[in-house]
Amino acid sequence: MTWLERNQVACYLVALAVGAAAGLAVPALRGPAASSTTPVLAVLLYLTFLGIPLVGGRRGSPDPRFLLALVSLNAVAAPLVAFGLTRLVAFDASLEIGALLVLLAPCVDYVVVFAGLAGGASRRLLAATPLLMLGQVLLVPVYLRLFAGAEAAGAIEIRTFLEAFVWLIVVPFALAWLTQIVARRSRRARRFAGAAGTAMVPVMMVTLAVVVCSQIDAVVGRAAEVAWLAPVYILFAAAMTAIGVAATRLLRLEAPEGRAATFSGVTRNSLVVLPLALALPGGQGLAAVAVVAQTLVELIVMVVLVAAVPRLVPLRSRGSRSAG
């Protein structure tokens, strides 16, 4: 496992390539891959939460400056950047709405994993996920109405957000918490918890491969439209990374909190908003493709940022707080 951990970025790129090749070469795999996305992601989040001390010890509640960074990045900066960049695809209403929908919603699931891989404060970010979820439930329809009109905003189903939060956050968190309670009394449970931590890289590889396998055909089939969307998503990630680093310095965040905030600003809730895009008028077409394309671009960006963010937000010489 030491080799996998040292070479995790290369492993993730290989997983992306394998998932894309499998989805294109074996169409029969796409359906099972799509069905397994939520369970695999839930396992990944369970392993992530299992690695965070949830029973006893110091709590991971975000401090006011960290919360301010998250709110500023996700409720102010991201919507402004998203609106500006989606002018590039405003010639097509479906592309614009799909892109806006995914860029307005901050991620609450695998962002915890990627932030942790980059040395970010995953425990504090986890503690902030209810705030991030509540914020997008309240603000995404408002921003959509403001940017794209009342029809798009009226098609949003809040239940989809809540169901995703339960299955991808609440259930894995509860299982990890119970595992840690049992591990305090059982040597076998402690061994299981320790062994489970070594599975993080392989499970992340499986998650990336499954997501790409399930969605690559939709993107390739609309390559011309995706060609317009890819620059929007790449520019969004670049802009939000720069803004996240600037916010870290402005608010004088410690490196772990700054890295977590930067990842939160960049990472979007694509796996949750895809059903919302499908529910929009014409959602089976370009709106859904816009969300799928963002997923694929973001997965590659996340792999890059795992290596880049620690350099952009280095540890301070006077020390920093624990990443948890």
C-alpha positions in Angstrom: 0.0 0.0 0.0 3.0 2.3 0.5 3.6 2.2 -3.3 0.0 3.0 -4.0 0.0 6.0 -1.7 3.2 7.4 -3.1 1.9 7.1 -6.6 -1.8 7.8 -6.0 -2.0 10.6 -8.6 -0.8 8.3 -11.3 -3.1 5.6 -10.1 -6.1 7.9 -10.3 -5.2 9.0 -13.9 -5.0 5.3 -14.8 -8.4 4.7 -13.2 -9.9 7.5 -15.3 -8.4 6.1 -18.5 -9.6 2.6 -17.7 -13.1 3.8 -16.9 -13.3 5.7 -20.1 -12.0 2.8 -22.2 -14.4 0.4 -20.6 -17.4 2.6 -21.0 -16.6 3.1 -24.7 -15.5 -0.4 -25.6 -18.2 -2.4 -23.6 -21.5 -0.5 -23.7 -23.1 -3.2 -21.5 -21.0 -2.0 -18.5 -22.5 1.5 -18.5 -25.8 0.6 -16.9 -24.2 -1.4 -14.0 -21.6 1.3 -13.5 -24.3 4.0 -13.2 -26.2 1.8 -10.7 -23.1 1.2 -8.6 -22.0 4.9 -8.5 -23.9 5.8 -5.3 -23.0 2.6 -3.4 -19.3 2.9 -4.3 -19.2 6.6 -3.4 -20.9 5.7 -0.1 -18.2 3.2 0.6 -15.5 5.8 -0.2 -17.1 8.2 2.2 -17.4 5.6 4.9 -13.7 4.9 4.6 -13.0 8.6 4.7 -15.1 9.1 7.9 -13.6 6.0 9.4 -10.2 7.7 9.2 -11.4 10.8 11.1 -11.6 10.4 14.9 -15.3 10.7 15.5 -15.4 9.3 19.0 -13.6 11.2 21.8 -10.9 13.8 21.3 -11.1 17.3 19.9 -14.1 18.0 17.8 -13.7 19.2 14.3 -16.1 22.1 14.3 -15.1 24.8 11.9 -13.9 28.1 13.3 -15.5 31.4 12.2 -12.8 32.2 9.7 -13.0 28.8 8.1 -16.8 29.1 7.9 -16.5 32.6 6.5 -14.1 31.3 3.8 -16.5 28.5 2.8 -19.5 30.9 2.7 -17.6 33.5 0.7 -16.3 31.0 -1.8 -19.5 29.0 -2.3 -22.2 31.6 -1.9 -20.5 34.7 -3.4 -17.4 34.0 -5.5 -18.6 30.7 -7.2 -21.9 32.1 -8.4 -20.3 35.3 -9.8 -17.6 33.2 -11.6 -20.2 30.7 -12.8 -22.4 33.5 -14.2 -19.5 35.2 -16.0 -18.2 32.0 -17.5 -21.5 30.6 -18.6 -21.9 33.6 -20.9 -19.7 31.6 -23.2 -22.5 29.1 -23.7 -25.4 31.4 -23.3 -26.2 30.8 -27.0 -27.9 27.6 -26.0 -30.3 27.7 -23.0 -29.9 24.0 -22.1 -26.1 24.2 -22.0 -26.3 27.4 -20.0 -28.8 26.0 -17.5 -26.9 22.7 -17.1 -23.6 24.4 -16.5 -25.1 26.9 -14.1 -26.9 24.1 -12.2 -23.7 22.2 -11.5 -21.4 25.2 -10.9 -23.7 26.7 -8.3 -23.8 23.6 -6.1 -20.8 23.0 -3.8 -19.8 19.4 -3.3 -20.5 17.7 0.0 -19.2 14.2 -0.5 -15.9 13.3 -2.3 -14.6 16.8 -1.7 -13.8 15.5 1.8 -11.7 12.7 0.3 -9.7 14.9 -2.1 -9.2 17.6 0.5 -7.9 15.0 2.9 -5.5 13.6 0.3 -4.1 17.1 -0.2 -3.5 17.5 3.6 -6.7 19.6 4.0 -8.8 19.8 7.2 -11.2 17.0 6.2 -12.7 16.8 9.6 -13.6 20.5 9.7 -14.9 20.3 6.2 -17.0 17.3 7.1 -18.5 19.3 10.0 -19.4 22.1 7.6 -21.3 19.8 5.1 -24.7 20.4 6.6 -24.2 24.2 6.1 -23.0 23.6 2.5 -26.0 21.4 1.8 -28.5 23.8 3.4 -26.9 26.7 1.5 -27.3 25.1 -1.9 -30.9 23.9 -1.2 -31.8 27.5 -0.4 -29.6 29.4 -2.9 -29.4 27.3 -6.1 -33.0 28.0 -7.0 -32.6 31.7 -6.2 -29.4 32.0 -8.4 -31.0 29.9 -11.2 -34.0 32.2 -11.2 -31.8 35.2 -11.3 -29.4 33.9 -14.0 -31.6 31.6 -16.1 -35.2 32.5 -15.4 -38.1 31.2 -13.3 -38.8 28.1 -15.4 -35.4 26.5 -14.6 -35.6 27.4 -10.9 -39.1 25.9 -10.6 -38.0 22.5 -11.9 -35.6 21.9 -9.0 -36.7 19.2 -6.6 -35.3 19.7 -3.1 -35.9 16.1 -2.3 -33.0 15.0 -4.5 -30.6 17.1 -2.5 -31.9 15.6 0.8 -31.8 12.0 -0.4 -28.2 12.4 -1.6 -27.2 14.0 1.8 -28.7 11.0 3.7 -27.2 8.3 1.6 -23.8 9.9 0.9 -23.2 11.7 4.2 -25.5 10.6 7.0 -25.4 6.8 6.5 -21.6 6.5 5.9 -21.0 8.9 8.8 -23.2 6.9 11.2 -21.6 3.6 10.2 -18.1 5.0 10.7 -19.1 6.4 14.1 -20.6 3.0 15.1 -17.5 1.2 13.9 -15.2 3.4 16.0 -17.4 2.8 19.1 -17.2 -0.9 18.6 -13.5 -0.7 17.9 -12.9 0.8 21.4 -14.1 -2.5 22.9 -13.2 -5.1 20.2 -9.7 -6.0 19.0 -11.2 -7.5 15.8 -13.1 -4.2 15.1 -9.8 -2.3 15.6 -8.0 -4.5 13.1 -10.9 -4.0 10.6 -10.8 -0.2 11.1 -7.0 -0.2 10.6 -7.2 -2.4 7.5 -10.0 -0.4 6.0 -7.8 2.7 6.0 -5.4 1.0 3.6 -8.2 0.5 1.1 -8.7 4.3 0.4 -6.6 4.5 -2.7 -8.0 1.3 -4.4 -11.6 2.4 -3.5 -10.9 5.9 -4.9 -9.6 4.3 -8.1 -12.8 2.1 -8.4 -15.0 5.2 -7.8 -13.3 7.2 -10.5 -13.4 4.3 -13.0 -17.1 3.6 -12.3 -18.2 7.3 -12.6 -16.3 7.8 -15.9 -17.4 4.4 -17.3 -21.1 5.3 -16.6 -20.9 8.8 -18.2 -18.3 8.8 -20.9 -20.6 7.8 -23.7 -23.0 10.7 -23.1 -20.1 13.1 -23.3 -18.5 11.6 -26.4 -21.8 11.5 -28.2 -22.2 15.2 -27.8 -18.5 16.1 -28.4 -19.3 19.3 -30.2 -21.2 20.7 -27.3 -18.7 19.5 -24.7 -16.0 21.3 -26.6 -17.8 24.5 -25.6 -18.2 23.4 -22.0 -14.7 22.1 -21.2 -13.1 25.6 -21.2 -15.8 26.9 -19.0 -15.2 24.2 -16.4 -11.4 24.4 -16.6 -11.5 28.2 -16.2 -13.9 27.9 -13.3 -11.6 25.5 -11.5 -8.6 27.7 -12.2 -10.4 30.8 -11.0 -11.8 29.3 -7.9 -8.4 27.8 -7.0 -6.8 31.2 -7.2 -9.7 32.8 -5.2 -9.4 30.0 -2.6 -5.7 30.6 -2.2 -6.3 34.4 -2.0 -9.0 33.8 0.7 -6.7 31.6 2.7 -4.1 34.4 2.8 -6.6 37.2 3.4 -8.3 35.4 6.3 -5.0 34.1 7.6 -6.2 30.5 7.6 -3.9 27.7 8.6 -2.7 25.5 5.7 -5.1 22.6 6.4 -8.1 24.9 6.6 -7.0 26.8 3.5 -6.5 23.7 1.5 -10.0 22.4 2.5 -11.6 25.7 1.7 -9.9 25.8 -1.7 -11.1 22.4 -2.6 -14.6 23.3 -1.4 -14.6 26.3 -3.7 -13.5 24.3 -6.7 -15.5 21.0 -6.3 -19.1 20.9 -7.4 -22.0 18.6 -6.6 -22.3 17.0 -10.0 -23.4 13.5 -8.8 -26.2 15.0 -6.9 -27.4 17.6 -9.4 -27.4 15.2 -12.4 -31.0 13.9 -11.5 -32.0 17.6 -11.3 -30.7 18.2 -14.8 -32.6 15.2 -16.1 -35.8 16.6 -14.5 -35.4 19.9 -16.3 -37.3 20.6 -19.6 -35.2 18.9 -22.2 -33.0 17.6 -19.4 -32.3 14.3 -21.2 -30.3 16.3 -23.7 -27.8 19.1 -23.3 -28.6 20.0 -19.7 -27.6 16.6 -18.5 -24.6 16.4 -20.8 -23.4 19.7 -19.3 -23.5 18.1 -15.8 -21.8 14.9 -17.0 -19.1 16.9 -18.8 -18.3 18.8 -15.6 -18.0 15.5 -13.7 -15.3 14.3 -16.0 -13.4 17.5 -16.2 -13.6 17.9 -12.4 -12.3 14.4 -11.7 -9.1 15.2 -13.7 -8.8 18.6 -12.0 -9.1 17.0 -8.6 -6.3 14.6 -9.3 -4.1 17.5 -10.4 -5.1 19.7 -7.4 -4.2 16.9 -4.9 -0.6 17.5 -6.0 -0.9 21.3 -6.7 -2.8 22.7 -3.7 -0.2 21.7 -1.0 2.3 23.7 -3.0 -0.1 26.7 -3.4 -1.0 26.6 0.3 2.2 25.4 2.1 2.5 24.7 5.8 3.7 27.7 7.8 7.0 27.5 9.6 5.4 28.4 12.9 3.3 25.2 12.7 -0.2 24.6 11.8 -3.2 22.9 13.3 -4.0 19.3 12.7 -5.6 18.5 9.4 -8.5 17.0 11.3 
